[in-house]
Amino acid sequence: MTVADDVDAILAYGEVCDACLGRFFGKRSHGLTNQERGRALRVARAIERHQPYQDCAGDCIICGGLLSDLDLWADRVVAALEGLDYGTFLVGTRVPPLLAECEEMVWSDLSLTHAEPLKSELNREVGKRVSSRTGHEVDFRHPDVVVLLDIAGGTVEVQVSPLFVYGRYRKFERGIPQTHWDCRSCRGAGCERCGFTGKQYRDSVEELIAGPIASALEAEGGVLHGAGREDIDARMVGTGRPFILEVVAPRRRTLDLHALERAVNESARDRVEVDLIRQTVRSEVETLKSNRSHKKYRILVEVDGDISDQVLESALATLRGAVIHQRTPERVAHRRADRVRDRTVLDIQYLGREEGGVLIEVLGEAGLYIKELVSGDGGRTRPSLSDAIERPARVSRLDVVLVQDPTEEEDDGTSQRSTEEDTI
């Protein structure tokens, strides 16, 4: 069949607008819009058939006149984006099933393999008009906002892409979880036990950091992605823990990191402190959470009975460089698989005595359960400090003092990294 024959077959279905006619041949030529292509096809067909040229006389049976409303849809998009801070955008379309089925029927009946879908035409042509009206560019990979045209409802939906901020946090107050926990009793609904807050804990590191930033950027909230997590009763000190904050649906996208950092540190003074280092992208979240990193801990250990420095130093020497066989601790068995993990104590040092206990510092391979390294967890961890000194010992205070940065080239004397959370 010739192109003119294909055009005859398409027009036999009824009135077809130039844009839809051109779309059926959209992948067979370049440099023309579908409307220009469709008009050219009508002209060529009229010449080849020695017939008078005829325009589409009524509503198109393919798009129902939708492609004559492109300016109207562009105006709706511009109005929906009013007041948003964005640099790039992307247009998407929800095409009613009936329209999609109509054009797919023609493709199938005529075995057309070079047609362009109606959705593509709408996305491109509305996008061009919006770009012309606003001066903003289309970005197919990482747009600041995505605009969805709901053809059936005649409405426009705006989806604001999140922002990602990389930084480090220090937690100075014990008793604060890293992220929000729903109340165990009501599961977030609100009850007398949680004071109708729906929360198990009043604050979290996530909320203390995200609150001021979300407020400044007029965002819906924030999600904290950490390089592991410390226990609620542990502090995070030293250079801090690497994290990425995902800022959800920000209406403001201009980042003044110094101002945001000040806002967080003033709001969470003496509880949490941050260094906001740079803006980043979603793909780095997976890198942050999956790469391996060693941790260093400063631990105050309570020992039953008297113990000399010499005995303690000798016991620590047996653990230094040792491979520790740890069955999943009792305290986390409800949420982790019951198996034995082998982890190495890279270094362990005696720092002195304090508050009636002994102070030690441990550099551990990631995934090493520090509390169980000290106590032995009823024999589930071997060897342990309790085994080495032949008497019960337990952690009475714990601080994380170093978390290797999994996204940067750092060297703290080790090179191995871990996929697990801090297991302290």
Contacts in CASP RR format, 6 or more apart in sequence:
PFRMAT RR
TARGET T0000
AUTHOR 0000-0000-0000
METHOD contacts of the structure
MODEL  1
MTVADDVDAILAYGEVCDACLGRFFGKRSHGLTNQERGRALRVARAIERH
QPYQDCAGDCIICGGLLSDLDLWADRVVAALEGLDYGTFLVGTRVPPLLA
ECEEMVWSDLSLTHAEPLKSELNREVGKRVSSRTGHEVDFRHPDVVVLLD
IAGGTVEVQVSPLFVYGRYRKFERGIPQTHWDCRSCRGAGCERCGFTGKQ
YRDSVEELIAGPIASALEAEGGVLHGAGREDIDARMVGTGRPFILEVVAP
RRRTLDLHALERAVNESARDRVEVDLIRQTVRSEVETLKSNRSHKKYRIL
VEVDGDISDQVLESALATLRGAVIHQRTPERVAHRRADRVRDRTVLDIQY
LGREEGGVLIEVLGEAGLYIKELVSGDGGRTRPSLSDAIERPARVSRLDV
VLVQDPTEEEDDGTSQRSTEEDTI
1 9 0 8 1.000
2 48 0 8 1.000
3 25 0 8 1.000
3 41 0 8 1.000
3 44 0 8 1.000
3 45 0 8 1.000
4 44 0 8 1.000
4 45 0 8 1.000
4 48 0 8 1.000
4 49 0 8 1.000
6 24 0 8 1.000
6 25 0 8 1.000
6 110 0 8 1.000
6 112 0 8 1.000
7 21 0 8 1.000
7 41 0 8 1.000
7 42 0 8 1.000
7 45 0 8 1.000
8 45 0 8 1.000
9 109 0 8 1.000
9 110 0 8 1.000
10 16 0 8 1.000
10 21 0 8 1.000
10 24 0 8 1.000
10 106 0 8 1.000
10 110 0 8 1.000
11 21 0 8 1.000
13 61 0 8 1.000
13 106 0 8 1.000
14 61 0 8 1.000
15 56 0 8 1.000
15 57 0 8 1.000
15 58 0 8 1.000
15 59 0 8 1.000
15 60 0 8 1.000
15 61 0 8 1.000
16 56 0 8 1.000
16 60 0 8 1.000
16 61 0 8 1.000
16 62 0 8 1.000
17 35 0 8 1.000
17 56 0 8 1.000
17 60 0 8 1.000
17 62 0 8 1.000
17 63 0 8 1.000
17 65 0 8 1.000
17 67 0 8 1.000
17 68 0 8 1.000
18 34 0 8 1.000
18 35 0 8 1.000
18 36 0 8 1.000
18 37 0 8 1.000
18 38 0 8 1.000
18 39 0 8 1.000
18 42 0 8 1.000
18 55 0 8 1.000
18 56 0 8 1.000
19 33 0 8 1.000
19 34 0 8 1.000
19 35 0 8 1.000
19 38 0 8 1.000
19 60 0 8 1.000
19 63 0 8 1.000
19 67 0 8 1.000
19 121 0 8 1.000
20 34 0 8 1.000
20 60 0 8 1.000
20 62 0 8 1.000
20 63 0 8 1.000
20 67 0 8 1.000
20 103 0 8 1.000
20 118 0 8 1.000
21 37 0 8 1.000
21 38 0 8 1.000
21 41 0 8 1.000
21 42 0 8 1.000
22 34 0 8 1.000
22 35 0 8 1.000
22 37 0 8 1.000
22 38 0 8 1.000
22 41 0 8 1.000
23 34 0 8 1.000
23 103 0 8 1.000
23 115 0 8 1.000
23 116 0 8 1.000
23 117 0 8 1.000
23 118 0 8 1.000
23 121 0 8 1.000
24 106 0 8 1.000
24 107 0 8 1.000
24 112 0 8 1.000
24 114 0 8 1.000
24 115 0 8 1.000
25 37 0 8 1.000
25 38 0 8 1.000
25 41 0 8 1.000
25 114 0 8 1.000
25 115 0 8 1.000
26 34 0 8 1.000
26 37 0 8 1.000
26 114 0 8 1.000
26 115 0 8 1.000
26 116 0 8 1.000
27 114 0 8 1.000
27 115 0 8 1.000
27 116 0 8 1.000
28 114 0 8 1.000
29 37 0 8 1.000
32 40 0 8 1.000
33 125 0 8 1.000
34 116 0 8 1.000
34 121 0 8 1.000
35 67 0 8 1.000
42 53 0 8 1.000
42 54 0 8 1.000
42 55 0 8 1.000
43 53 0 8 1.000
45 51 0 8 1.000
46 52 0 8 1.000
46 53 0 8 1.000
46 54 0 8 1.000
59 65 0 8 1.000
60 66 0 8 1.000
60 67 0 8 1.000
61 102 0 8 1.000
62 99 0 8 1.000
62 102 0 8 1.000
62 103 0 8 1.000
62 106 0 8 1.000
62 118 0 8 1.000
63 99 0 8 1.000
63 118 0 8 1.000
64 99 0 8 1.000
66 99 0 8 1.000
66 118 0 8 1.000
66 122 0 8 1.000
66 151 0 8 1.000
67 118 0 8 1.000
67 121 0 8 1.000
67 122 0 8 1.000
67 125 0 8 1.000
70 122 0 8 1.000
70 125 0 8 1.000
70 126 0 8 1.000
70 129 0 8 1.000
71 129 0 8 1.000
73 122 0 8 1.000
73 126 0 8 1.000
73 149 0 8 1.000
73 156 0 8 1.000
74 126 0 8 1.000
74 127 0 8 1.000
74 129 0 8 1.000
74 130 0 8 1.000
74 133 0 8 1.000
75 133 0 8 1.000
76 149 0 8 1.000
76 154 0 8 1.000
76 155 0 8 1.000
76 156 0 8 1.000
77 91 0 8 1.000
77 126 0 8 1.000
77 127 0 8 1.000
77 130 0 8 1.000
77 147 0 8 1.000
77 149 0 8 1.000
77 156 0 8 1.000
78 130 0 8 1.000
78 133 0 8 1.000
78 134 0 8 1.000
79 156 0 8 1.000
80 147 0 8 1.000
80 156 0 8 1.000
80 157 0 8 1.000
80 158 0 8 1.000
81 89 0 8 1.000
81 130 0 8 1.000
81 134 0 8 1.000
81 145 0 8 1.000
81 147 0 8 1.000
81 158 0 8 1.000
83 251 0 8 1.000
84 145 0 8 1.000
84 158 0 8 1.000
84 160 0 8 1.000
84 251 0 8 1.000
85 250 0 8 1.000
85 251 0 8 1.000
85 252 0 8 1.000
85 253 0 8 1.000
85 254 0 8 1.000
86 136 0 8 1.000
86 144 0 8 1.000
86 145 0 8 1.000
86 160 0 8 1.000
86 253 0 8 1.000
87 136 0 8 1.000
87 137 0 8 1.000
87 144 0 8 1.000
87 253 0 8 1.000
88 136 0 8 1.000
88 137 0 8 1.000
88 138 0 8 1.000
88 139 0 8 1.000
88 142 0 8 1.000
88 143 0 8 1.000
88 144 0 8 1.000
88 145 0 8 1.000
89 127 0 8 1.000
89 130 0 8 1.000
89 136 0 8 1.000
89 137 0 8 1.000
89 138 0 8 1.000
89 139 0 8 1.000
89 143 0 8 1.000
89 144 0 8 1.000
89 145 0 8 1.000
89 146 0 8 1.000
89 147 0 8 1.000
90 123 0 8 1.000
90 138 0 8 1.000
90 139 0 8 1.000
90 140 0 8 1.000
90 143 0 8 1.000
90 145 0 8 1.000
90 146 0 8 1.000
90 147 0 8 1.000
91 122 0 8 1.000
91 123 0 8 1.000
91 126 0 8 1.000
91 127 0 8 1.000
91 130 0 8 1.000
91 138 0 8 1.000
91 146 0 8 1.000
91 147 0 8 1.000
91 149 0 8 1.000
92 119 0 8 1.000
92 122 0 8 1.000
92 123 0 8 1.000
92 146 0 8 1.000
92 147 0 8 1.000
92 148 0 8 1.000
92 149 0 8 1.000
93 119 0 8 1.000
93 122 0 8 1.000
93 123 0 8 1.000
93 126 0 8 1.000
93 148 0 8 1.000
93 149 0 8 1.000
93 151 0 8 1.000
94 148 0 8 1.000
94 149 0 8 1.000
94 150 0 8 1.000
94 151 0 8 1.000
94 152 0 8 1.000
95 117 0 8 1.000
95 118 0 8 1.000
95 119 0 8 1.000
95 122 0 8 1.000
95 151 0 8 1.000
96 151 0 8 1.000
96 152 0 8 1.000
99 118 0 8 1.000
99 151 0 8 1.000
100 117 0 8 1.000
100 118 0 8 1.000
100 119 0 8 1.000
103 115 0 8 1.000
103 117 0 8 1.000
103 118 0 8 1.000
106 112 0 8 1.000
106 115 0 8 1.000
107 113 0 8 1.000
107 115 0 8 1.000
122 149 0 8 1.000
122 151 0 8 1.000
126 149 0 8 1.000
127 138 0 8 1.000
130 136 0 8 1.000
130 147 0 8 1.000
131 137 0 8 1.000
131 138 0 8 1.000
142 161 0 8 1.000
142 281 0 8 1.000
143 161 0 8 1.000
144 160 0 8 1.000
144 161 0 8 1.000
144 253 0 8 1.000
145 158 0 8 1.000
145 159 0 8 1.000
145 160 0 8 1.000
145 161 0 8 1.000
146 158 0 8 1.000
146 159 0 8 1.000
146 161 0 8 1.000
147 156 0 8 1.000
147 157 0 8 1.000
147 158 0 8 1.000
147 159 0 8 1.000
148 156 0 8 1.000
148 157 0 8 1.000
148 158 0 8 1.000
148 159 0 8 1.000
149 156 0 8 1.000
150 156 0 8 1.000
150 157 0 8 1.000
160 249 0 8 1.000
160 250 0 8 1.000
160 251 0 8 1.000
162 246 0 8 1.000
162 247 0 8 1.000
162 248 0 8 1.000
162 249 0 8 1.000
162 250 0 8 1.000
162 282 0 8 1.000
163 217 0 8 1.000
163 219 0 8 1.000
163 246 0 8 1.000
163 247 0 8 1.000
163 250 0 8 1.000
163 253 0 8 1.000
163 255 0 8 1.000
163 279 0 8 1.000
164 244 0 8 1.000
164 245 0 8 1.000
164 246 0 8 1.000
164 247 0 8 1.000
164 279 0 8 1.000
164 280 0 8 1.000
164 281 0 8 1.000
164 282 0 8 1.000
164 284 0 8 1.000
164 285 0 8 1.000
165 213 0 8 1.000
165 244 0 8 1.000
165 245 0 8 1.000
165 247 0 8 1.000
165 255 0 8 1.000
165 257 0 8 1.000
165 260 0 8 1.000
165 276 0 8 1.000
165 278 0 8 1.000
165 279 0 8 1.000
165 280 0 8 1.000
166 242 0 8 1.000
166 243 0 8 1.000
166 244 0 8 1.000
166 276 0 8 1.000
166 277 0 8 1.000
166 278 0 8 1.000
166 279 0 8 1.000
166 280 0 8 1.000
166 284 0 8 1.000
166 407 0 8 1.000
167 242 0 8 1.000
167 243 0 8 1.000
167 244 0 8 1.000
167 245 0 8 1.000
167 274 0 8 1.000
167 275 0 8 1.000
167 276 0 8 1.000
167 277 0 8 1.000
167 278 0 8 1.000
168 239 0 8 1.000
168 240 0 8 1.000
168 241 0 8 1.000
168 242 0 8 1.000
168 243 0 8 1.000
168 274 0 8 1.000
168 275 0 8 1.000
168 277 0 8 1.000
169 205 0 8 1.000
169 209 0 8 1.000
169 236 0 8 1.000
169 240 0 8 1.000
169 241 0 8 1.000
169 243 0 8 1.000
169 272 0 8 1.000
169 273 0 8 1.000
169 274 0 8 1.000
169 275 0 8 1.000
170 236 0 8 1.000
170 237 0 8 1.000
170 238 0 8 1.000
170 240 0 8 1.000
170 241 0 8 1.000
170 272 0 8 1.000
170 273 0 8 1.000
170 274 0 8 1.000
171 205 0 8 1.000
171 230 0 8 1.000
171 235 0 8 1.000
171 236 0 8 1.000
171 237 0 8 1.000
171 241 0 8 1.000
171 271 0 8 1.000
171 272 0 8 1.000
172 235 0 8 1.000
172 237 0 8 1.000
172 270 0 8 1.000
172 271 0 8 1.000
172 272 0 8 1.000
172 273 0 8 1.000
173 235 0 8 1.000
173 270 0 8 1.000
173 271 0 8 1.000
173 272 0 8 1.000
174 232 0 8 1.000
174 233 0 8 1.000
174 234 0 8 1.000
174 235 0 8 1.000
175 201 0 8 1.000
175 232 0 8 1.000
175 233 0 8 1.000
176 201 0 8 1.000
176 203 0 8 1.000
176 204 0 8 1.000
176 205 0 8 1.000
176 208 0 8 1.000
176 232 0 8 1.000
176 271 0 8 1.000
176 272 0 8 1.000
177 200 0 8 1.000
177 201 0 8 1.000
177 204 0 8 1.000
177 205 0 8 1.000
177 232 0 8 1.000
178 204 0 8 1.000
178 205 0 8 1.000
178 206 0 8 1.000
178 224 0 8 1.000
178 226 0 8 1.000
178 229 0 8 1.000
178 230 0 8 1.000
179 204 0 8 1.000
179 205 0 8 1.000
179 206 0 8 1.000
179 224 0 8 1.000
179 229 0 8 1.000
180 199 0 8 1.000
180 204 0 8 1.000
180 206 0 8 1.000
180 207 0 8 1.000
181 199 0 8 1.000
181 200 0 8 1.000
181 201 0 8 1.000
181 204 0 8 1.000
182 188 0 8 1.000
182 198 0 8 1.000
182 199 0 8 1.000
182 200 0 8 1.000
183 189 0 8 1.000
183 190 0 8 1.000
183 191 0 8 1.000
183 193 0 8 1.000
183 194 0 8 1.000
183 197 0 8 1.000
183 198 0 8 1.000
183 199 0 8 1.000
183 200 0 8 1.000
184 200 0 8 1.000
185 191 0 8 1.000
185 193 0 8 1.000
185 194 0 8 1.000
186 193 0 8 1.000
186 194 0 8 1.000
186 198 0 8 1.000
188 194 0 8 1.000
188 198 0 8 1.000
188 199 0 8 1.000
189 198 0 8 1.000
190 196 0 8 1.000
190 197 0 8 1.000
190 198 0 8 1.000
191 198 0 8 1.000
194 200 0 8 1.000
201 232 0 8 1.000
203 271 0 8 1.000
205 224 0 8 1.000
205 272 0 8 1.000
206 222 0 8 1.000
206 223 0 8 1.000
206 224 0 8 1.000
208 264 0 8 1.000
208 267 0 8 1.000
208 268 0 8 1.000
208 271 0 8 1.000
208 272 0 8 1.000
209 224 0 8 1.000
209 243 0 8 1.000
209 245 0 8 1.000
209 264 0 8 1.000
209 268 0 8 1.000
209 272 0 8 1.000
209 274 0 8 1.000
210 221 0 8 1.000
210 222 0 8 1.000
210 223 0 8 1.000
210 224 0 8 1.000
210 245 0 8 1.000
210 247 0 8 1.000
211 221 0 8 1.000
211 222 0 8 1.000
211 264 0 8 1.000
211 267 0 8 1.000
212 260 0 8 1.000
212 263 0 8 1.000
212 264 0 8 1.000
212 267 0 8 1.000
213 219 0 8 1.000
213 222 0 8 1.000
213 245 0 8 1.000
213 247 0 8 1.000
213 260 0 8 1.000
213 263 0 8 1.000
213 264 0 8 1.000
214 220 0 8 1.000
214 221 0 8 1.000
214 222 0 8 1.000
214 247 0 8 1.000
214 248 0 8 1.000
214 250 0 8 1.000
215 263 0 8 1.000
216 252 0 8 1.000
216 259 0 8 1.000
216 260 0 8 1.000
216 263 0 8 1.000
217 247 0 8 1.000
217 250 0 8 1.000
217 251 0 8 1.000
217 252 0 8 1.000
217 253 0 8 1.000
217 255 0 8 1.000
218 250 0 8 1.000
218 251 0 8 1.000
218 252 0 8 1.000
219 247 0 8 1.000
219 248 0 8 1.000
219 249 0 8 1.000
219 250 0 8 1.000
219 251 0 8 1.000
219 252 0 8 1.000
220 248 0 8 1.000
220 249 0 8 1.000
221 247 0 8 1.000
221 248 0 8 1.000
221 249 0 8 1.000
222 245 0 8 1.000
222 246 0 8 1.000
222 247 0 8 1.000
222 248 0 8 1.000
223 245 0 8 1.000
223 246 0 8 1.000
223 248 0 8 1.000
224 243 0 8 1.000
224 244 0 8 1.000
224 245 0 8 1.000
224 246 0 8 1.000
225 243 0 8 1.000
225 244 0 8 1.000
225 245 0 8 1.000
225 246 0 8 1.000
225 285 0 8 1.000
225 288 0 8 1.000
225 289 0 8 1.000
226 241 0 8 1.000
226 242 0 8 1.000
226 243 0 8 1.000
226 244 0 8 1.000
226 288 0 8 1.000
226 289 0 8 1.000
227 241 0 8 1.000
227 242 0 8 1.000
227 243 0 8 1.000
227 288 0 8 1.000
227 289 0 8 1.000
227 291 0 8 1.000
227 293 0 8 1.000
227 403 0 8 1.000
227 405 0 8 1.000
227 406 0 8 1.000
228 241 0 8 1.000
228 289 0 8 1.000
228 403 0 8 1.000
228 420 0 8 1.000
228 421 0 8 1.000
228 422 0 8 1.000
229 241 0 8 1.000
229 421 0 8 1.000
229 422 0 8 1.000
230 236 0 8 1.000
230 241 0 8 1.000
230 400 0 8 1.000
230 422 0 8 1.000
230 424 0 8 1.000
231 398 0 8 1.000
231 422 0 8 1.000
231 424 0 8 1.000
233 398 0 8 1.000
234 398 0 8 1.000
234 399 0 8 1.000
234 400 0 8 1.000
234 424 0 8 1.000
235 398 0 8 1.000
235 399 0 8 1.000
235 400 0 8 1.000
236 399 0 8 1.000
236 400 0 8 1.000
236 403 0 8 1.000
237 399 0 8 1.000
237 400 0 8 1.000
237 401 0 8 1.000
238 401 0 8 1.000
238 402 0 8 1.000
239 402 0 8 1.000
239 403 0 8 1.000
240 275 0 8 1.000
240 400 0 8 1.000
240 403 0 8 1.000
241 400 0 8 1.000
241 403 0 8 1.000
242 288 0 8 1.000
242 403 0 8 1.000
242 405 0 8 1.000
242 406 0 8 1.000
242 407 0 8 1.000
243 288 0 8 1.000
244 280 0 8 1.000
244 284 0 8 1.000
244 285 0 8 1.000
244 288 0 8 1.000
246 282 0 8 1.000
246 285 0 8 1.000
255 279 0 8 1.000
257 276 0 8 1.000
257 277 0 8 1.000
257 278 0 8 1.000
257 279 0 8 1.000
258 276 0 8 1.000
260 276 0 8 1.000
261 274 0 8 1.000
261 275 0 8 1.000
261 276 0 8 1.000
264 272 0 8 1.000
264 273 0 8 1.000
264 274 0 8 1.000
264 276 0 8 1.000
265 273 0 8 1.000
265 274 0 8 1.000
284 407 0 8 1.000
287 406 0 8 1.000
287 407 0 8 1.000
288 406 0 8 1.000
288 407 0 8 1.000
290 419 0 8 1.000
291 406 0 8 1.000
291 407 0 8 1.000
291 417 0 8 1.000
291 419 0 8 1.000
292 366 0 8 1.000
292 406 0 8 1.000
292 416 0 8 1.000
292 417 0 8 1.000
292 418 0 8 1.000
292 419 0 8 1.000
293 366 0 8 1.000
293 403 0 8 1.000
293 404 0 8 1.000
293 405 0 8 1.000
293 406 0 8 1.000
293 417 0 8 1.000
293 418 0 8 1.000
294 346 0 8 1.000
294 363 0 8 1.000
294 364 0 8 1.000
294 365 0 8 1.000
294 366 0 8 1.000
294 402 0 8 1.000
294 404 0 8 1.000
294 412 0 8 1.000
294 414 0 8 1.000
294 416 0 8 1.000
294 417 0 8 1.000
294 418 0 8 1.000
295 363 0 8 1.000
295 364 0 8 1.000
295 366 0 8 1.000
295 400 0 8 1.000
295 402 0 8 1.000
295 403 0 8 1.000
295 404 0 8 1.000
295 422 0 8 1.000
295 424 0 8 1.000
296 361 0 8 1.000
296 362 0 8 1.000
296 363 0 8 1.000
296 364 0 8 1.000
296 400 0 8 1.000
296 401 0 8 1.000
296 402 0 8 1.000
296 412 0 8 1.000
297 361 0 8 1.000
297 362 0 8 1.000
297 364 0 8 1.000
297 370 0 8 1.000
297 398 0 8 1.000
297 399 0 8 1.000
297 400 0 8 1.000
297 401 0 8 1.000
297 424 0 8 1.000
298 351 0 8 1.000
298 359 0 8 1.000
298 360 0 8 1.000
298 361 0 8 1.000
298 398 0 8 1.000
298 399 0 8 1.000
298 401 0 8 1.000
299 359 0 8 1.000
299 360 0 8 1.000
299 361 0 8 1.000
299 362 0 8 1.000
299 370 0 8 1.000
299 374 0 8 1.000
299 395 0 8 1.000
299 397 0 8 1.000
299 398 0 8 1.000
299 399 0 8 1.000
300 354 0 8 1.000
300 355 0 8 1.000
300 357 0 8 1.000
300 358 0 8 1.000
300 359 0 8 1.000
300 395 0 8 1.000
300 396 0 8 1.000
300 397 0 8 1.000
300 398 0 8 1.000
301 357 0 8 1.000
301 358 0 8 1.000
301 359 0 8 1.000
301 360 0 8 1.000
301 374 0 8 1.000
301 385 0 8 1.000
301 393 0 8 1.000
301 394 0 8 1.000
301 395 0 8 1.000
301 396 0 8 1.000
302 356 0 8 1.000
302 357 0 8 1.000
302 393 0 8 1.000
302 394 0 8 1.000
302 395 0 8 1.000
302 396 0 8 1.000
303 357 0 8 1.000
303 358 0 8 1.000
303 389 0 8 1.000
303 391 0 8 1.000
303 392 0 8 1.000
303 393 0 8 1.000
304 391 0 8 1.000
304 392 0 8 1.000
304 393 0 8 1.000
305 391 0 8 1.000
307 358 0 8 1.000
307 389 0 8 1.000
307 391 0 8 1.000
309 350 0 8 1.000
309 352 0 8 1.000
311 389 0 8 1.000
312 350 0 8 1.000
312 358 0 8 1.000
312 389 0 8 1.000
313 350 0 8 1.000
315 385 0 8 1.000
315 388 0 8 1.000
315 389 0 8 1.000
316 348 0 8 1.000
316 349 0 8 1.000
316 350 0 8 1.000
316 360 0 8 1.000
316 385 0 8 1.000
316 388 0 8 1.000
318 383 0 8 1.000
318 388 0 8 1.000
319 345 0 8 1.000
319 348 0 8 1.000
319 373 0 8 1.000
319 383 0 8 1.000
319 385 0 8 1.000
319 388 0 8 1.000
320 345 0 8 1.000
320 347 0 8 1.000
320 348 0 8 1.000
321 344 0 8 1.000
321 345 0 8 1.000
321 346 0 8 1.000
321 347 0 8 1.000
322 344 0 8 1.000
322 345 0 8 1.000
322 383 0 8 1.000
323 342 0 8 1.000
323 343 0 8 1.000
323 344 0 8 1.000
324 342 0 8 1.000
324 343 0 8 1.000
324 344 0 8 1.000
324 345 0 8 1.000
324 368 0 8 1.000
324 373 0 8 1.000
324 381 0 8 1.000
324 382 0 8 1.000
324 383 0 8 1.000
324 384 0 8 1.000
325 340 0 8 1.000
325 341 0 8 1.000
325 342 0 8 1.000
325 381 0 8 1.000
325 382 0 8 1.000
326 340 0 8 1.000
326 341 0 8 1.000
326 342 0 8 1.000
326 343 0 8 1.000
326 368 0 8 1.000
326 369 0 8 1.000
326 372 0 8 1.000
326 373 0 8 1.000
326 377 0 8 1.000
326 380 0 8 1.000
326 381 0 8 1.000
327 338 0 8 1.000
327 339 0 8 1.000
327 340 0 8 1.000
327 341 0 8 1.000
327 377 0 8 1.000
327 380 0 8 1.000
327 381 0 8 1.000
328 336 0 8 1.000
328 337 0 8 1.000
328 338 0 8 1.000
328 339 0 8 1.000
328 340 0 8 1.000
328 341 0 8 1.000
328 380 0 8 1.000
329 369 0 8 1.000
329 371 0 8 1.000
329 372 0 8 1.000
329 377 0 8 1.000
329 380 0 8 1.000
329 381 0 8 1.000
329 423 0 8 1.000
330 377 0 8 1.000
330 380 0 8 1.000
331 371 0 8 1.000
332 423 0 8 1.000
341 367 0 8 1.000
343 364 0 8 1.000
343 365 0 8 1.000
343 366 0 8 1.000
343 367 0 8 1.000
343 368 0 8 1.000
343 369 0 8 1.000
344 364 0 8 1.000
344 365 0 8 1.000
344 368 0 8 1.000
345 362 0 8 1.000
345 363 0 8 1.000
345 364 0 8 1.000
345 365 0 8 1.000
345 368 0 8 1.000
345 373 0 8 1.000
346 363 0 8 1.000
346 364 0 8 1.000
346 365 0 8 1.000
346 414 0 8 1.000
347 361 0 8 1.000
347 362 0 8 1.000
347 363 0 8 1.000
347 364 0 8 1.000
348 360 0 8 1.000
348 361 0 8 1.000
348 362 0 8 1.000
348 363 0 8 1.000
349 360 0 8 1.000
349 361 0 8 1.000
350 358 0 8 1.000
350 359 0 8 1.000
350 360 0 8 1.000
351 359 0 8 1.000
351 360 0 8 1.000
351 361 0 8 1.000
352 358 0 8 1.000
352 359 0 8 1.000
353 359 0 8 1.000
355 396 0 8 1.000
355 397 0 8 1.000
357 396 0 8 1.000
361 401 0 8 1.000
362 368 0 8 1.000
362 370 0 8 1.000
362 373 0 8 1.000
363 402 0 8 1.000
363 414 0 8 1.000
364 370 0 8 1.000
365 416 0 8 1.000
365 418 0 8 1.000
366 416 0 8 1.000
366 417 0 8 1.000
366 418 0 8 1.000
366 419 0 8 1.000
366 420 0 8 1.000
366 422 0 8 1.000
367 418 0 8 1.000
367 420 0 8 1.000
367 421 0 8 1.000
367 422 0 8 1.000
367 423 0 8 1.000
368 423 0 8 1.000
369 377 0 8 1.000
369 381 0 8 1.000
369 423 0 8 1.000
369 424 0 8 1.000
370 395 0 8 1.000
370 398 0 8 1.000
370 422 0 8 1.000
370 423 0 8 1.000
370 424 0 8 1.000
371 377 0 8 1.000
371 394 0 8 1.000
371 395 0 8 1.000
371 398 0 8 1.000
371 424 0 8 1.000
372 380 0 8 1.000
372 381 0 8 1.000
372 384 0 8 1.000
373 381 0 8 1.000
373 384 0 8 1.000
373 385 0 8 1.000
374 384 0 8 1.000
374 385 0 8 1.000
374 386 0 8 1.000
374 393 0 8 1.000
374 394 0 8 1.000
374 395 0 8 1.000
375 381 0 8 1.000
375 384 0 8 1.000
375 385 0 8 1.000
375 386 0 8 1.000
375 392 0 8 1.000
375 393 0 8 1.000
375 394 0 8 1.000
375 395 0 8 1.000
376 382 0 8 1.000
376 384 0 8 1.000
376 385 0 8 1.000
376 386 0 8 1.000
376 387 0 8 1.000
377 384 0 8 1.000
385 393 0 8 1.000
386 392 0 8 1.000
386 393 0 8 1.000
398 424 0 8 1.000
400 422 0 8 1.000
400 424 0 8 1.000
402 412 0 8 1.000
403 422 0 8 1.000
404 410 0 8 1.000
404 412 0 8 1.000
404 414 0 8 1.000
404 417 0 8 1.000
406 417 0 8 1.000
END
